[in-house]
């Protein structure tokens, strides 16, 4: 194999690799000898088929496989001999004029990872903004749960139902006089104005009283989950068992027990812990952005253009999706187009920081364990249909790039945690609004000491919401992107029952789940 370097400019490299025809032919002959004992042919005993006939039968297939193997081995040897660290998959091209019996001329183009000087961690200083959880915040959280777990009492029989009242009803639905599956219930609770049932259902029950019987007519939406009911007109025979009115929920021991807890004190403790966890997450975000700004300010090395392009394309696709959901998609797209250079700078910053964090981690022995990787794979598999999960797991295990993409965010977080431990951290007590304001300022303000190139990379136009989202997500995803795994389509959810277009009003849930909505 002969290697000739044709490009060496910045991080770009290109080589011409020549594989001699005699070497390819020798490999093919070797493969013929390997498979000959297994070849069967009429007129010959097993294993006695002449090599020239074996080659005639399987020559084309053997040649194609050999060329693939030789190319792969040659490129691997090139990377080892030249000590190359490719930033992304090299571009390999076998000239169109190649024919069997000729030398194979390969062109190999790639970008290499830059040599990054691992910074000294001495003198690294960070400020940690801490938000203490007040009793008022805990009380507010409890009242929020109480508001989600409303209670009702029987109203007088003369009471006419209005929005906010709860009805306990029996109903039977039919289309063209024929009852349909899922269209019948007894003792079903319905809060008027909740939008729980299909359009037109609740509105026609306004004004009913306990004991009333009424038949209403509604039309199922065209996008209704049940195919047999889409767009159909239906009749519902309804009996009102009881009209109920909302009562004030008392936050006491009984309320806590109704949520499955032992005491009000336990509820308060759970909520306090959740609030502390929420503020701790914001504190970490604020500290991480400080850290990244500090690192960005001190490092301005060249980054692979291909990695920046891949990162930018991901940002741009996300922004286009968000713009398409705006009231005026055309105006939103025009707005982000005007800031395209800013987003490319953000992509470059992400790549640079990702490479820097990777070098710091490798130099300091930061690792993702096999157990952590296994947990990551299992967690990621949960987003797929049950029948596709095992296939996803196998894919990640067999594809190094997919595994690297899955591993990268956790590795980055572990490096960040390592740096937090090394830094001199001072704490300052603030309230929630001050913490959020600090994060907001860091999203839109370049680091003071950053070089001009870095300032551009950090700066996202403050007046737009999209750049903030793009910059914030840079901290959750690795800068160095790999080819994503091809995901299986997620499982379709079971169709809703024919009457309720939305899920029924939530039942009283354990405090932990309810509080999470705050």
N, C-alpha and C positions, 0 to 999 in steps of 0.2 A: 504494500500500500504506500502510495506517495502522497504527500500533503504539501500544498502550496498556499500560502496566505495571500489573499487578494485584497483584503480590506482590514485596516487596523486604525480606526478613527474614533476617538472617544470611547464609548462603550460598545461600538459596533465592530463586529468581526465577520469575515467571510473567508472561506477556504475552498480550494478545488482539491478534491480527493480522487485519486485514480486507483482503481482496483484492477489488477491485471487479469486479462481473460483466462490465462492459464490457471490462476488461483481459483477463479470461479468454476472452471471446468473440473479441477481437482476436487472441489467440494461436491460437485454434482456426482462425480464418479464414486466418491465415498458414500453418498446417500444411496446410490444404486446398489452398492454392495450390502448396505444395511437392510434394505427392504426386499432384496432378491429372495431370501429364504422364505418370506411370507407370501410371495406372489404365486398365484395358481393360474395355469394356462393349459387348455386341452392339449393332450399329446405329450405332456411333460410331467414327470414326477414332482411332488411338492419340494420346493427348494432347488430344483434343477433347471429352472428356466434360465436360458443364457442372458447375460448382462445386457447385450445389445438389444434383445427383445424387451427386457424390462425398461430399458431407457426409451425404446420406441413407444411403448405403451404409456409411460408416466413421465416422459422427458419434459413436456411443457409445464406440467404441474411442479416437477422437481426444480426446474429452472426458476420459476416464479418464486417458489419458497426459498430457494437458495439466495436469490438476489435480495429478498427482504431480509434474510438473516445476515447476509454479508454487509448490507447497508447499515443495519442496526449496530452490528459489532464494530464496524469501521467508525461510525460516529461516536460510539462509546469510547473507543481507543483515542480518537481525536480529542475528546474532552479530557481524558486522563493525561495524555502526552503534553497537551498545551496548558493543563491545569486551569481549564475554563469552568466558570460557574455560570451557566446560562440563566438569564432572568426569566425567560419563558421558553416554550418548546421551540427548538431550532427549526428553521425552514430548510427542508432538504429537497433537492430536485435532481432527478436522474434525467439527463438530457433526452429529448424526444427522439434523437437519432440513434439511441442505443439499440443494438441488435445482439442476439446470442452469438458468442464467438469473438466479440470485441471487448476491449477494455471498458469498464464502467466508469464514467466521468460524473462525479457527484459535485454539486455546488451546495455548500452548507453556509447558511447565513444565520446569525444570532446576535443578541445583545447580552453582554455579560453583566453580572452584578458589580457595582462599584466597590472599591476597597474603602471601607468605612472605618475610620479611627474610633475605637471605643473610648468614650469620654471618661475622664476621671469623675468619680462620684463624690469626691471630697468637696465639702462646701455647698452641697445641694440643699436648698432651703425652700420650704413650702409653708403656706399658711392654711390652716384647717378651720373653716367656718362651721361652728357648732350651733345647732338649734335645740335648746332644751324644750322638752314637751311639757306644756303647762296643763294644769287641771282644767282650765277653760277649754283647751283643745280636746281633751278626753271627753268632757261633758258634751261638746258639740258633736263629736263622733257618735256618742251614745244616742243623742237626739236624732241624728241622721238615721241610725238603725231603727229607732222607734218610728220614724216617718215612713220607713220602708215596710214596717210590720204593723200596719193599721189594724185596729179592731173595730168591730161593728156590734150594734145592739138592735134588737127588734124595734121597729117603728110602729106607731099606732096604725090600726088597720085602715084608717082614713087618710093616711099619709100618701101623697102622690110622689112617685119616684122622680128624682132629679139627678143631674150630673153629680157624681161623687157618692151617690147612694149605692148600696150593694143589694142586688137581687139574688134570691135563691130560686132557681127556676127548673122546671121540667120542660123538655122540648123534644119534638119529633120532626125531623126534616124529610121532605119528599120532593121529587122532581117528576112532573107529569103524573102525580098521584102515587108514585112508587117510592117507598122509603129507601134511602141509600145508606151504605155502611158508614158508621161513624157519625151519623146525623141524629143520634138519639142519646139523651142523658137525663138523669134524675138528680135533683138537688145540686145542680151546677151553680157555683157562685159567679156573679158577673157584676163588675163595678161599672156603672154607666159613665161614659166619657173616657174610659180607659183605652179604647181602641183594641180591645182584646179579641172581639169577634169581627167577622167580615163587615165591610162598609154597608151601612143601612140597617144593620141588625139592632144595634143598641139604640139608635135614634128613634126607632119605632116603639121602643119600650118606655120612653119618657112619659111620665104621667100615670103609669099603671099603679095599682094598689094591691095589697096582699089579697090573694084569692082570685084575682082577675084571670080570665082565660082570653087569649088573643092569638089570631093567626096573622102572621106577617109574610110579606113577599120580598125576597132579596135576590140579587144577581151575584153569582160568584165571579171574582176577578178573572181576567183572561190569563193571568200568570199564576193562577191557583195551583198548588202542588198536585192535587188529585186530578188526573187527566179526564176522568169521567164527569167532573163538575166544572171544568173551566168554562167561564162565560154562560153557564146555565142559570136559568131562573128557577128558584126553589121557594117552597112554602114551608114555614115552620109553625106548628101548633104549639103554643106556649102556655104553661100554667105557672102563675107566680105564687110560689109557696110563701115567700116572705119578703117584705121590703125592710132593709136595715139601714141605719144611719151610723156614720162614723162616730166613734167615741175617742176621747183623749186617752192616749197610751201613757200610763204611769210608769216612770222609770224607777222600778223598785226591785226587791228580791224576786217577786213573782215574775216580773218581766224577764229578768235574767234566766230564771228557770224555764220560762217558755221557749228560750233559745237553746235549751239543752245544757245550760251551765249550772254550777252549784250555787253561785251567789253573785250579787251585784259587784262585789269586790273582784271576783274572778273576771267578770266582763270588763271592768275598768283596767285590770292588769293586761288582758289580752289586747285591748285597744291601745293602751300606752305603748306596748311592745311593737305593735304595728306602726304606730306613728313614728316611733324612734327609728324603725327600719326604713320608713319612707324618707325621713330627713337624712338618715345616714347615706342613702342612695344619692341624694342631691349633693351631699357633702363630698362624696367620692367623685361625682361628676365634676364638681368645682375644682377639686384637688388635681384630678387627672388633666383637666384643661390647663391648669397652671403648669403642670409638669411638661406637657407637650409643648406649650409655648416656650418654656425654658430650653428644652432640647432643640426646638426649631430655631431659636435665636442663635444658638451656638454652632449650627451645622448647616452648610450650604454646598453639598456635594452634588455632582451630576447624577441623575436618575435615569433608568432605562425608559426610552420613549414608548416602547410597546406596553410597559406596565402602566404608564401614565394614561395612554390611550384606553386601555382596558378599564381602568378606574374611572376615567371621565365618562366613558360610554355607560357605565353602570349608574353614575350620578345623573347623567342626562336622561336616560330612560326613565328613571324614577321621577324626575322633574316633569317630563312630558306626560307621564301618567297623572300626576297631580294637577297639571294644567288642564288636562282633558276633563277633569271632574269639576272645574270651576264653572261659574255661571256663564262666563264669556270665554270659552276655550281659546279662541283666536287671539284675544287681547292678552291672555295669560301666556300663551306661547311667544307672542311678540315681546313680552316683558322679559322672559328668561333668555330669549335670543340676544337681547341687548346686553346681557351680563354673562355671555358665554365664556369670555376670557377669565372672569372671576372664578367660574366653576372649574375651568381647567387648572387654574392656580391651586384651587382646593384639592383637586385630584393629585397634583404634583406634590403638595404638602403631605397628603396621606401616604403616598408611596415612600417619600423620603423618611417620614417618621416610622413607617412600618419596617423599613430596612434598618434604621438605626436601632429600634427596639429589638429587632431580631439579633443584631450583632451584640447588643448589650446582654441579652439573654444567653446567647451561646458562650460568650466570654465568662459568664458568671454561673454557668451550670444550671440554668433554669430549664426544666423539662416538664413535658406533659406525660404522665405515667400511662402505662397500658390500661390500668383500671379506669383512669379518667377518660381515656379515649373511648373505651368500651361504653362508658356511660353516655358520652356525647353521641355516639352512633345510635344507641338505643333511644335516646331522647329525640333525636332528629327523625328517627323512623316512625315516631308516633303521629307525625303529621300526614302519614299516608294511610290508605285503606289497609285494614288488617291483612288482606291477602297479598298486599304489595310490600309489606314491611321487611320480610325476610329477603326479598329480592334487592331492596335498597341496601340492607346490611351487607349482602354479598358484593354488591357493586362497590361500596366504599372500601371494603376489605381488599378488593382486587385492583382498584384504581388509586394509585398513590396520589394523584392530583386531587381527586375528590376527598381523600382522607386529609390531605394537607389543608384544603380549604375549610374543612370542618374543624380542624385542630387549631387553626391560626387565631381565631378570636380568644380562645381560652389561653393560648400561649401568650398573647399580647397582654391579657389581664394579669397573668402571673408575673410577667416582667414588670408591669406597672406596680404591682404589689411589692415586688422585690425593691424597686426604687423608692417606694413609700417608706419601707423599713430602713433604707439607707439614708434617707433625707432627715434633716433637722426640721422638725415640724412644730410650729407654734400654733396654739389654738386661740380663736377669738369667738366669743359668744355673740350671735346675731339672731334676729328673728327670721321667720320663713320668708318674708318679703325681701329682706336684705340679701338672703342667700340666693333667691331666684334672680334678683337684680344683678348680683355678682356673676352668675352664670350667663345671664343675658349679655352683660358687658363683655365677657370673655369670648362670646360667640362672634362679636362684631368688631372687636378692637385688636389690632395687631400687637404683638409683643414689642415693647419699646426698643429693646436692644436688637431686634431682628434686622438682618441685612435687607436691602431693598427688595431683593428677590423673595425673601421670606415674608416680608410685609404683604406683598401682592398675594402670596399663597394663602396667607391667613385671612386677608380681608375679604369679607363677603358683604355686599351692600346692605347697610343697616336698615334701609327702608323696606326691604323685601323679606317676606317670610321664608321663601324657598331656600336662599343661601344658608340661613340659620339651620334649617333642617338638614341640609346636605353636610354642613360642617359638624353638626352634633353627631350625625351617624358615622362620621369618620372615626369616632372613638369606640364604636361598637363593632366595627368590622376591620379586618386586617387590611393593610395597604396593599400588600402583594397578593394579587388575585390569581387564582388558578381556574382552569376550565371547570365550570360547575357540573355537578352530577345531573344526569337527565332524570328528573323526578317523575315518579308515577303519578297519574291523576289521583287527587284525593278522593276518598270515598264520599259518595253522595249521602246526604243525611236522609233519614226516613221522612216520608211525606207527612205534613202536619195533618191532624184530624180535620175532616171536612168543614167543621163549623168554625173553629177557632183559627183565624188567620195568623194570629200571633200566639205566643205562649201564654198560658193562663197567668194570672197575677201570682207573683212569687209567694210561696208559703213562708212561714217564719223560718228563717235560716239560722244556722249557728252563727254566733257573733263574728267569728273570724272571717267568714265569707261575706257577710253583710258589710262589715267595716271596710273591706277591701275596696268597696265602691266609693268611699269617701275621697 
